[in-house]
């Protein structure tokens, strides 16, 4: 199978060839044909499977087949949860549309809105946006969505995790009822299927990989360790292994900042990215990490969503997530495009329950090691971390891990907290 076999236009094939791609990935092969046929699509694909091209390529093909409208109103809207992911998708749209008469723009929070407004006034066919900034600029009447023909909801599971459901519903009211809809998600949870039912019309459902499974090429390992010795162990692993590019996950922003300080004091260059960091700081840290001038990038789950880091060799869970599916998302940052990768998890006694849930989800026992001098505390409680310490996570009404719920942020008595998280995320994104 080649991209030409999928029915894409010559100008798109020219752009694809320029990027050096020859064979479509499984999700591209499955998703592109029904999109080209004008059908609604519900697609499940893990990070690193090439899903962005799975909707941008056919979307651009469909738009280019029609004559551009006067004043260039928004004809395709791509809604995504984070700034980094929005920027990444916009970059892909620009590259693939190089030889097409199409304009595109991206808008997200955390930066001055004036340049974005100037782009909107020039008109565009494709708009990539995060929910908060999109609704904000619409309310200020700087853009109209009444000509949208194709609506894409990317990372739908993360949208729900971050509390954007109400914003998605607002956006749906602003776009025409008659349109083509594409929804991409890492998982097909009950909440995702419920959301899809309210957006999609007789969708074609496609999956690139078995649901909720970890990439087989990733070497996984658990280090049992006392909670207070995690920092010393992670520094030892990185130093002794001479690891030069390591993505580390923490549960909280405060934890990410503290870990960076301790690593830097030991001569390991590190930077944190999370919601409290400015867009400039996040961009600088990510650029340094990709170029190799920064050795370690410490991130919270939400901030890391959408990060595109080719051939990332190491992922470390400084704290394993209490939502099992988040583990799959995290380790999926490595082992991309057939490359090998290693995922290491530092597990203290109070995370034992979370580890069992993760192993049940992925259907395997992860090898366990203990490093001399960093042994787990035999007297430590194995009771899970209290609700209030779970980084203010929200979940749906289901008591099971992720019935459509959360990464970085569930019971009825925590509903006000979820609303606060949503508003905060809107401002950041």
Buried (B, 14 or more C-beta within 10 A) or exposed (E): EEBEEBEBBEBBBEBBEEEEBEEBBBBBBBBBBBBBEEBBBBBBBBBBBBBBBBBBBBBBBBBBEEEBEEEBBBBBBBBBBBBBBBBBBBBBBBBBBEBBEBBBBBBBBBBEBEEBBEBBEEBBBBBBBBBBBBBBBBEEEBBEBEBBBBBBBBBBBBBBBBBBBEBBEBBBEBBEEEBBBBBBBBBBBEBBBEBBEEBBEEBBBBBBBEEBEBBEEBBBEBBBBBBEBBBBBBBBBBEEEEBEBBBBBBBBBBBBBBBBEBBBEEEBBBBBBBBBBEBEBBBBBBEBBBEEEBBBBBBBBBBBBBBBBEEBBBBBBBBBBBBBBBBBBBBBBBBBEEBEBBBBBBBBBBBBEBBEBBBEBBEEEBEEEEBEEBEBBEEBEEEBBEBEEBBBBBBBEBEEBBBBBBBBBBEEEBEEBBEEBBEBBBEBB
